Amino acid sequence: MRIGLLTEGGYPYVGGDAGLWCDRLVRGLGQHEFDVYALSRTEGQEDQGWVRLPPQVGRVRTAPLWTAHDDGVVYGRRARRRFTEAYGELLTAVCGGPAGAPDVPGSGADSAGAEADRFASALYELAELARDEGGLAGALRSESAMRVLEHACRTPGALRAARTARVPDLLTVAAHVERALRPLSLDWYEDDALGSADLCHAAAGGAAALPGLLARHFLGVPLLVTEYGVHLRAHYLAASAQDEAPAVRALLAAFHGRLATEVYRAATLITPGNSHARRWQERCGADRAKLRTVHPGLEDARFAEVGEGLRGSRSADPGALVWVGRVEPAKDLISLLHAFAEIRRAEPGTRLRIVGAPAEAPDAAAYLAHCRALAAQLFPDEAEGVHAVGDNPVSFEEIGGPEIPSLADAYACGALVVLSSVVEGFPVGLVEAMLCGRATVSTDVGAVVEVIGGTGLVVPPRNPRALAEACVALLRDPERRERLGAAARARALELFTVEQNITAFHGIYLEIVSHSPVRRPVVDEEGEPLPFGVPAEAHVPGRWTRTRFVTERRPRWAEGAPVRATEPAESRTTELAQSWTTELAQSQATEPAQSWTTEPLPGQESLPAADSLPGPDSPLAPMPAPESMAGPLSGPGFPPVPEFASGSAPETLFAPVPGPIAASSAGPEFPPVPESMAVFASGPDVLPAPEPALAPGSMAAPSAGSDSLPVPLPMPGATAGLPAAPVPLPAPVPASVAVSVGEGA
């Protein structure tokens, strides 16, 4: 699939935030194609250049956030009115304060939702205006924009701090909002840009996720947001360190809060890096069902030698504490130095090695100098003898020197790793120490407890005495240190490797694409759209994308000719008729003819006329009647007669008919029946045969029911002039007998 990777101040720039994990993600998912859309923060960052990109990166598009080029767009009257209304709605929602603010009258769930909807509608209206007119840079820096901001701050119901804003404060807020909304004027929201991506993956919130919001709004591209450090929390921390007016801090916090809420609402899935970031996102309005925690992954190979004891056992100082990281006020090295003073009183031979360079913050260098001065004051140089040179037990070092050539060597040089931060997101340095198999003592901040689990000691922040007691306990128990270090390495290998990080994002990509509709229409040969023409599996190489020719195989029980469970009535009737015709022909050839009787039947005054009787050569032969005309026939040559529904046969089964009656067949499938076999067939598919004229005093045989099968029965005895077995007869039977089978046969 094609993924649009959105970054701000990070990948692909050298040394950017989150650049390392983005590079590992792109290189680890070589089966996908990546398009990088990067926002640069400073001019110096652009001058540093890019990292070496892997071949799966198709294209890179950048845009600066540190400067705004004049787009030269001049709005007409209608466009200016449209901008004023949309920008006014946006700022009114911002000045309403964050959701549930205590100083906003009537704030609550309903009002917060209404303000969030107002902010989102105004934001997308500004984006559509920028798309229609060609940009927003000039309008956001215009005098009318300042008037709209001032009017929003003076509106009843605005934040208390916003109502006290002065003109310099309004200028500062307007400049910050204009910088944050610069992605609205980019030309990335076309079908050949972000519209060609299957999903957008924002590496952070805030401005980095804003292009993803617009791609989802304009083009329907699903958005995935990953935050290893919550953008809103980072803004709060940065604002607290700056000397800004209360009105500026309140308005900017409200703006970033509204933006974060909309990002979380519009995102398809959100992947926090730890439970600490997850709690922040839920507090800002993220739906819990959208959250998928994905821990950042580190390369464990670089720490394998130290973690497996190949180098660590030889170079580790059993009495040394190690601190590794960037020197800045949030790391609280002051508390660490005071804790080390108590450790030295309990264990005089202990050393503290602080490994790291100052951070990029302007006050980081001054903070490092202050820490050096405090260490020199607390621990004056000590010498073993009168002629020995004094040495300070606290050392400040950097990676790359002769004693610490690599990061793994920094963790290997001590027996215990210490973390004394007061503010921490995801403690990467702590995970590195765990991969090196080192026991740790940490402060309970950020995601420290989640990372450590039960493999280290955790103490409250800004508590030097508790930190010192935990360190002394582990320094005096080497076996406990070894057990905690081994457990820490096993935990880190299970949860915090690059492989598990890449596997998690690969599954999330497939989940998002499988639930997203196909946006690019796929048509058939006639130009008609094909629904589900591009399924999610088609984007991923695998067995399901290869053409396979499958031969049609039937199960073993289906082999051979099909067998009917019930034989059709027509076929049974045809077979019976053919067999009876064969038997009739054989009997005609072997048995002699029977003579006619000359006595009348009971109830007859005289015999029929001679011309009405069949002669010896007539096909209709006389037939001896059974002893009982009402009982069922039995004996050789007689088929079994089924029982009737009532349990008894009808009173008259055979009736004398003076002349031959033509048999009616059940359909064209029946073979011709001899005239001597006068059978009336019936049923829904058989036309009724014409009833013959009966002789006076004779009775017609009962007709078959509607559900009976038209089965011709053989005549008992001799047929067509052939004699049957001798049967005593009370009287001669004339002509033939018409037989009909009743219902139930």
N, C-alpha and C positions, 0 to 999 in steps of 0.2 A: 504494500500500500504506500501511498505518498503522504508524508507527514509534514505539516508546516510547523517548524520549531520557532517559537517566539521568545526572544530574550531581551533583557534590558541591562546594559552595562556588563554583559557576560560573553558567552560563546557567540562568535568565534574569536573575539578579541583576546590578546595575550593578557593573562592575569586578571581576567574579569570574574565577577561573582558567578558562582555555580558553573564556571566554565569547565572544570575538571569532570564533574559528573555528567554534564551534557556531552562532552567528548567521549566518555566511556559508553554512554547510552547509544550514541550514533554509531560508534565502532562495533558495539556488541550486537546491534540489530542490522547486520549487513544485508538481510533479505528485503529490507524496506528502503524506500527512497526518501531523502530528507531535503526540504527546502528551508533555509534558515532566514528568518526575518529578525534583524538585530537593531536595537535602539542603543546608540552610544550616549554616554553621559558627559564625557569631556573630550576636548580636542586632543589632549595627550593620549587618551585611550585609543583614538583612531590612529594617531601617529605610531603607536607601538606595533600595529599590524595584527594579522590573524595567526592563529595556530595552523599547523598543517592539517588540512581537511582530508578526510577519507574519501574514497571514490563514490560512496553512496550519497554524498551531498551533491544534489543536482545544481543548485544555484543559491546565491547569497544576496539578499537585498538589505541595505542599511539605511538608516535615517538618523540624523542627530537630534538629541533632545537638549543639547546645551546651547543651541542657537536656532533662531527662526529666520528663515529667508522671507523677504517681502514677496508675497505671491502676486502683488499688483492687481488684485481683484477689487473692483469697485462695485458695491452693491447698489441696485436700484431701490426704488421706494418700497416695492413689495418685498424684496429680499431683506431690507433693513427692518421692516416691521416684523417679518417672520423671525429674524434673528433676535430682535428685542423680546418677543414673546417667549421663544424657546429658552434663551439665556436667563430671562427673568424667572421662569418656572424652575430652572436648574438651581439658581441661587436661592430661591425661596425655600426649596427642599433642603438645601445645605444649611441655611440659617435657622431652619426648624430644629436643628440639633440632632444628635444621634438618637437611635431608637431607645425609648424608655428613659430619656434624660430627666432627672428629677426637677430641673428648673423650667421645664417646658410644660405649660398648662395643658391638661388633657392628654398628655403623652401616654401611650399604651400600645397594645398590640394592633388595634385597628388604625390608630393614627400613624403608627410607625409604618404599617403596610401601605397606607395611602401616600405617605411621604416618599417611600421607596419607589412606588409606582410613578409618582410625579417626577422623581429624579431620572428614572429610566426612560420615561417618555420624552423628557426634555433632552436627554443625552442623545437618543436616537434621532430626534428631530434636528439637532445640530449636525449630526453626522450626515443626514440626508441633505441638509442645506449645503454643507461643504462639498458633497458629491455633485450637487446640481450647479453650484456657483463656482467651484474650482478651489475652494480653500476657506479657512476661518482665521488665518493669522492676523490679517488686518482688522477684522471685526472684533476680535478678542482684545486687541490693544487700542481700540478706539475710545473716544470720550463717552460715547453712548453706553459702552460696556461698563465704564466706571459709574455712570449714573444708575444703571440697573443694579449694580452691586450695592451702592449706597442706599437705594430704595429698599432692597431686600433686607438690609441690616436694620432699617428703621421700621420695618413692618411689624405691627402688633403680633406678639407670639414668637418673635425671633429670640435667639439666645441672648441671655443677659449680657454676656461678654461682647457679643456682636453689636449690641446697641451702644456700646462705649467706644467703638472703633473710630479712630481719627483718620484723616486723609492719608498720612504715611502708612498706616495699617492697611487701609483699603488698597493702596498701590501695591503693597507687598503681597496681599492675598490675590489680587488680580493677576500679578505676574506669575505667581505659582500656579494658579488655575490655568492660565494660558499655556504654560509649559507642560502641564499634565495632559491638556487636551490637544496637543500637537499631533498625536497619531490620527486624529479625526480627519486631518487634511491630506493624509497620504493617499497614494494611488495604488494601494495594495489590494483593494476590494473589488477586483475584477475576476472574470472567469479564467483568465490566463495567469492569475497570481494566486491569492489564497483560495479562489474558487476552484482551482484544480487539485487542491489537497483533499484527502479523505477525512482528515481531522487536523485540528490545530492543537498543539501542545505548548502551553505557556509555562516557561520555566520559573515564573514568579507571578505574584499578583500585581495589582497597581497598573502602571503604564504598560508593562509587558503583556498583560492580559487584555488590554483595551483593543488592540487589533483583532484578537480572537472574538471579542464581543461583537464587533462590527461584521466580521466574516460570518458569524452565526446569524446576525440580523439580516444582512443583505443576501447571503448566499446559502444559508442553512447548513454551514459546516459545523459539525460537533466540536465542542471545546473541552479540553482536558487541562486542568490547572494543577501544578505541582508547587508546593510551598514547603521548603525545608526550614525557612525562617519566614514567619508571617509578616507580610508587607506592612500591615497596619501596626503591628507591634513594633516593627523597626522604625516606623515614623514616630510613634510615641516616644521611643527611646532617644531618637535624634532630636526631637523637639525639646525634650527635657534638658538636653545638654546645651541648647542654644539660648541666647538671651533675646527672647522675642516678647512682644507685647501679649498680654492675655487674650486680646481679641483675635490676634493673628493665630495663636495656637488653637483657640477654640474653633475658628472657622476652618482652618486647614484639617484639623482632626475630624470635623464633621464631614468635610468633602471626601476625605479618604475613607471614612467609614461608610458613606453612601456608595462610593465606588466599589469597595470590597463586598458590600451586600449584594450589589447587582452582579458582580463577577461570580460570586458563589451561587446566586439564583440561576444564572444563565448557563453555568457550566454543566456539562453532561456528567462528569465525574471529577472529584477533587481528591488529590493524593497528598495528604500531609506526610511529613517525614518522621513524625513521632506523635505520641499522645498529647504532648504539651501544645504543639501546633494545632492538633485536632480540637482541643478544648477552645482555643482562640477562635478557630473557624466556626465552631458551633455557636459560640457567643455572638459572633457577627452575623448570624443568620443562615449558616450553611445547613442544608438538609443532611441529617445523619445518614440517610440511605445512600447518599452520593459519596460518602467518604470511604476511601481505601488507603489505609496506612501502608506506605512503602518506605522502608528505611534506606538511607543512602548507603551505597556500597563502596568499600575500600579494597584496594589491591592487597591481598594478603601475602603475595609472593615476596614483596620487598621486606617483610618482617618475619619470614619463615625461619631464617637462620637464628635470629634472636629468640623467637618464640619456641623453637625446638631445642634450645639450649646449646646450639653449636658454638655461638659466640658469647652469649650472655653470661654463662657460668664463669668464663675466664675474666671478662672485663668488668663485671659488676662489683661495685664497692658495697659491702654489706652494711656500711654505716652511712650511706649517702641517700639523700632525698632529691628527687628530680622534679622540676616543673618545666613543661614544654608548652610554648604557645606564643602569641603575639602580645607584646607588652602594651597594655592600655588600662584605663581606670576600671573597666568592668571586670578585670581579672582579679582585682583586690589583692595585689602583692603586698600591700601594707599589712593586712591581717596575717598573711603568710609569714612575714618577717617577725611579727610579734609572737606568733605561735612557735616559730623556730627558736626564739629566745627561751621559751619554756622547755622546749625539747632539749636544748643544750644543757640546761640545768639538770635534766633527768639523765641524759646520755651525752656526756661531755665530748665524746669523739665524733659526733655526728656532723655531717657536712650538708650544705644546701647548694644545689647547682641549678641556676635559673638559665634556661636555654631558650633564646628567642630574640627577635628584633622588634623594634617599635612598630606599631601599626601605622597606617597611613593617616590617621586622624591628626589634626594640627597639635593637639595637646599630648600626643603619645610620647614624643621625645622629651618633653618637660616632665612627664610622669616617670619615665625611666630614670632621668637624672635625680628626681626626688627619691626614688627607691634606692639608688646607689648611695645617696647621702645618708639615708636612714640605716642602711646596712653597715656603713662605716661607723655610725654613731652607736648602734646597738652591739656591734661585734668589732671591737678594735683589733688591730693585727696582733696575733698571738704567735709567740715563738717558743719552741721547745727548750731552748737554752739561751744562755747569755750571748753566745756568739752566733746563734742561728737567726735567719731572717724571718721576720714575722709574716704570718699568712692569715688572711681573713677566711673564716669558715663559709662565707657566702660568696659565690662566684657568679658573674654575669657573662655568659658565653653565647656564641652564635654558631649555627650549623655551617659547616664548610671549613672549619679550622682543622689544625693537625690533630687535636684531641677528639673532636666530634666531626668526622667527615660526612656523615649522613644522618638522616632522621632516625633510622633504626639504632644507630650508635648512641644517639641522645637518650633513648629509653634504656639502652643496655648498660649505661654507665652507672645506674643506681639500682638499689634494691626495692625502692618504693616510689611510686609516682603520685604526686599531689596535685589536686585541682581546687583552687580557692576562690572561684568566680562568684560574683553576686548576680550576674546576668549571663545567661547561657541559653542558646537555643538547642541545637544538637551538638553534643560535645565530641567533635571529631578526634581531638587529641586523646580523649579518654578511650575511644575505640582503638586507636593506634597502640596505646599502652596495653590494652587487653590482647591485641594480636601479638604483642611481644611477650605475653605471658607474665606480666607484672601485676602485682597486687596494687590496689589503688585506695586512696583516701580522698573523698570528694565532698563538696558542699551540695546540699539539696536544692538545686536550681534547675530550671528548664527540664530537659529530658534526661537528667543524670540518673535518676532512680530507674527509669525505664531501660536505659542502656546497661547499667550495672547489674540489675537484677539482684541476686544474692552473692555476687562474686567480689564484693568490695565493701568498704566501710563508708558510710554517708553521715555527714554531720551538718548542723544548721549553718547557714552563711553568716559571715561577720561574727564568728565566735572563735577567737584564737585559742581559747583554753580547750574547747571540745576538739578542735583540729589537732592540737598538740597531744592530747591524751590518746586519740586514735592512732596517731603516728608512732607514739612510744609503744603502744600495745603490739603493733606489728613488727617494730624493730626488735623487740625482745622475744619474738616467737618466729624463728625462721621456718619451721615446718608449716605453720599456718600461712605464712606468705607463699610458700610453694603451692599449697593446696588452692588458695584463692587465685593465684596466677594461672594454674592449669585450668581451673574452671572458667576463668575469664576468657582465656584463649578459645576454649571450646565454644563458649557462648558467642563470641565474636565471629568465629568461622561459620556458625549456623545462621546468624541473623544479619550480619553486616558485611557481606562480600559483594563484589561486583556481579557475580553470577546470579545471586538471588534478586538483585535489583533489576537486572536486565530481564530475567524471566518474569518478574512481576509486571513490568511495563509491557512486555510482549503480550501477556494475557489481557491486560487492560485495553490495549489497542484493539485486539480482536473483539473484545466485549463491546466496545463503543461502536465499531464499524458494523458489527452484526446486528445492532439495534437501531442503526441509522438507515433511513431510506436512501435509495439510489437517486442522486440529484441530477446526474447527467443522463438525459433520455437515451434509451437504446431502442432502435426501431428495427422492424423486420424488412423484408424485401419490398413490401408494399408501402413502407413508410409509416406503418402503424406502431405505436409504442409497445414495447415488450415489458410487462411488469416483472420485476425480479430478474431482469436481464443480466445484471452484474451482481451476483451474490457476493457476500463477504469473503467466501473461500477462494474466489477467483483472484483476489489480490495477493494471496499468500502462496508461495511455492510449496508444493507437496504432492502427495499421491492423488488427491482429489482434483488437481488441475491437469493431470495427464489423461490422454485419450486411451481408453481401455476398450477392447473388443471382447465382449462377453458372449459366449455361445449359449444358446437357449437350451437349458436342460430341464427335463421334467423329473419330478420325484419318482422313486422306484415304484410306489404304489400306483402311479399314473401311466406306467409303461403298458403298451399293448393297446388293443382296440377298446373303445369305451363300452361298458356293459350297462344295460338299462336295468334299473331296479324292478320295474314292472313292464311286462311285454304289452305292446298295444293290442287292443281288441281286434283290430282289423287283421293283423298278422296271424293271431291265433285262429280266427275264423277261416282264413284262407288255407292254413295248413290242415285244419280239420276237414274242410270241404274236399281238398285234394286227396287226403287219405281215404275218405269215404267213397269218392268216385272210383279210386283204384280197387277197393274191396268190392264195389258193385260190379265192376267189369269182370273181376275174377269169379264172382258167384254166378254171373250169367254164363260163363264159359263152362262151368263144372256141374251145376245142379240142373235136374230136369224140371220141366214146367209142371205146375199143379193144376188139376182139373177144377172146373167151377162147380159149385154146389147148386142144386136146383130147388132147394127148399127156401121158402120166405123167412125172413127174420121175424122175431116176435113183434107184434104191433103192425105188421105189413099185411095188407089184404092179398096182394099178389106180387109177383116178381116184376121188376122193371121190364120194359119192352126190350126185345132182343136187339133192336138197333141201337139202344142206348147203352148196352153193356159192351165193354171192351172185348175184342176178340182175342184169340190165342196169340196173335202177332202184335197185339197192342203193347205199347211200352208201359202201360199202367196195369200191373198184375194184381190179381186178388191177394189179399193178405189175411191170414187167420188171426182172429181176435184173441186176446188173452182171456183167461177164465173170468177175471173181474175187470169190468171196464173202468171202475172208479179207482182201483188200486194201482200202485206203482208197478211198472213192468220190471221183470227180472229174468235172468237167464242168459244163455249165450247169445251174443249179438246185441244185447240191450245195454245202452250206457246207463250209468246210475242217474236216477232222477233226484235232484236236490229237494230238501224239505222246503215246504212253503212257509211263509212268514207266520201263518196262522197255526202251523203244526200239522196240517192235513192237506191232502190234495183236493182240488176242486171235484165237484160231483161228476163232471163229465170232462175227461181228458181227451178222449177220441170221439169224434162224431162222424157218422157215415155221411159221405158226400157222394151223390150219384154220379158224378162225372169228374173228369180230371180238372184240377185247378192249377193254373200256372203259378209257380212259386215266385215270390217277390224277393229280390236280394237286397242286401243292406247297402249296396253301393257298387261303384265300378270295380272295386278290388275283388269282389266275389266272383268265382268262376261260375259258369252256367250250371244250374242244378237240374237234374232230370225232372221231367214233368211229373213223375210219380212221387217226387218229394215236394209236396206243396207246403212250404213253410212261410209263415208270415213273419217278417222281420220288422222291428220297430226301433225307434231311438231318435235322438235329436237330429242325427245326420242322415236319416233314411226317409225317403218319401213314402207315404202310405200307398200300398198296392190297391188297385181297385177290387172291391169285394165282388166275387162271382155270384151269379144267381144260384140260389140253393133250391134243391128239389123240395117239393112239399113234404112236410114232416121231418125234414133233416135239421140239424143244429150246427151252427158255425162254432168252430173251436175258439176258446177265449184267446184274445190277443195278448201279446207280451206287454209288460209295463214299459214305462218311458226309460227306465234305467237298465233294462235287460239287454244283454248282448245278443246280437242277431246270429246265433249259432245254429246251423241246420243240424238236426238230429236224424240218424238213420231210422228208417221204418222198421219196426219189429217184424220179424218173419221174412217171408218172400216178398221181393219187390220186382216190379216189371215182369211179372209172369214166372218168376223163379220160386220154387218151393223152399220153405224153411223147415225147421224141425217140426215133426208132427205134434200138434197141440189140439186137444179135444175142443171142439167148438160147439156151442149150443145152436148156432145159426150161422149161415154164411154172411160174410162182410162184403158189401158191395164196393165197387170202384176202389177208392183209396181212402186214406185217413189223413186229415189235415192236422198237423201238430203245431202247437204254439207253446213256447216255454214261458212260464210265468215270471213274475218279478222275483229277483233273488238268484237267478241262475248264474 
